[in-house]
Amino acid sequence: MKIQVQAPFSVSEPLQNLIEEKIEKVTTIFDRFTSITVFLKDEIQRHHHKENRQVEIQMEAPGHTFFAEAEEETFEKAIATATDKMKRQVRKYKTQLTKHH
């Protein structure tokens, strides 16, 4: 499965590898995803004088769209938080599917 990464800057190879590694763990739980998009945003909050790294993950499966986002001081932390949220959603969805069948 191709992971599409969208960012207003060039994504480094280590960051790209981290994204792929974390998403791979989600796809081991549920393997019917048709598209996966990761959005990276670099926000500077002027009134708080701090930078935030925002990560949004959107994963499409037949009949369902999963979405998770996280905001941390580094992309690595934000990716980890967002993928943890995604894992919970996917596990819950998979449990609901198996209850119906």
C-alpha positions as CSV (number, residue, x, y, z in Angstrom):
1,M,0.0,0.0,0.0
2,K,1.4,3.4,-1.1
3,I,1.4,6.0,1.7
4,Q,0.9,9.5,0.4
5,V,2.7,12.1,2.5
6,Q,1.6,15.7,2.0
7,A,3.6,18.6,3.5
8,P,4.5,22.2,2.7
9,F,8.2,21.3,3.0
10,S,10.5,18.5,1.9
11,V,10.1,15.4,4.1
12,S,13.4,13.9,5.2
13,E,14.1,10.2,4.6
14,P,14.2,9.3,8.3
15,L,10.8,11.0,8.8
16,Q,9.4,9.2,5.8
17,N,10.7,5.9,7.1
18,L,9.1,6.5,10.5
19,I,5.7,7.3,8.9
20,E,5.9,4.1,6.9
21,E,6.9,2.0,9.9
22,K,4.1,3.4,12.1
23,I,1.4,3.1,9.4
24,E,2.6,-0.5,8.7
25,K,1.7,-1.4,12.3
26,V,-1.8,-0.1,11.8
27,T,-2.2,-2.1,8.6
28,T,-1.3,-5.3,10.4
29,I,-4.4,-4.9,12.4
30,F,-6.7,-4.3,9.4
31,D,-5.5,-4.8,5.8
32,R,-8.3,-3.5,3.7
33,F,-7.2,0.1,3.3
34,T,-7.6,1.5,-0.2
35,S,-5.7,4.8,0.4
36,I,-3.6,6.3,3.2
37,T,-2.7,9.9,3.4
38,V,-0.5,11.6,6.0
39,F,-0.6,15.4,6.3
40,L,2.3,17.2,8.1
41,K,1.9,20.8,9.2
42,D,4.4,23.1,10.8
43,E,2.5,25.7,12.9
44,I,4.0,28.6,14.7
45,Q,1.7,30.0,17.4
46,R,2.7,33.6,17.7
47,H,0.8,34.3,20.9
48,H,2.3,31.3,22.7
49,H,5.7,31.7,21.1
50,K,6.1,28.0,20.4
51,E,6.1,25.8,17.4
52,N,3.7,22.9,17.0
53,R,4.1,20.0,14.7
54,Q,0.7,18.7,13.5
55,V,0.1,15.3,11.9
56,E,-3.2,14.2,10.4
57,I,-3.7,10.7,9.1
58,Q,-6.6,9.7,6.9
59,M,-7.0,6.0,6.0
60,E,-9.8,4.9,3.6
61,A,-11.3,1.4,3.7
62,P,-14.4,0.2,1.8
63,G,-17.3,1.9,3.4
64,H,-15.4,3.7,6.1
65,T,-12.9,6.6,6.6
66,F,-10.6,6.7,9.6
67,F,-9.1,10.0,10.7
68,A,-6.7,10.8,13.5
69,E,-4.7,13.9,14.3
70,A,-2.1,14.9,16.9
71,E,-0.2,18.0,17.7
72,E,3.2,17.8,19.5
73,E,6.5,19.7,19.7
74,T,8.1,17.2,17.3
75,F,6.8,15.3,14.2
76,E,8.1,12.1,15.7
77,K,5.9,12.5,18.8
78,A,2.9,13.7,16.8
79,I,3.2,10.7,14.4
80,A,3.4,8.3,17.3
81,T,0.3,9.9,19.0
82,A,-1.7,9.9,15.8
83,T,-0.9,6.3,14.9
84,D,-1.9,5.2,18.4
85,K,-5.2,6.9,18.0
86,M,-5.6,5.3,14.6
87,K,-4.9,1.8,16.0
88,R,-7.6,2.3,18.6
89,Q,-10.1,3.3,16.0
90,V,-9.2,0.4,13.7
91,R,-9.4,-2.2,16.5
92,K,-12.8,-0.9,17.5
93,Y,-14.0,-0.9,14.0
94,K,-12.7,-4.5,13.4
95,T,-14.4,-5.6,16.6
96,Q,-17.7,-4.2,15.4
97,L,-17.3,-6.0,12.1
98,T,-16.7,-9.3,13.7
99,K,-19.7,-8.9,16.0
100,H,-22.0,-8.4,13.0
101,H,-20.8,-11.6,11.3
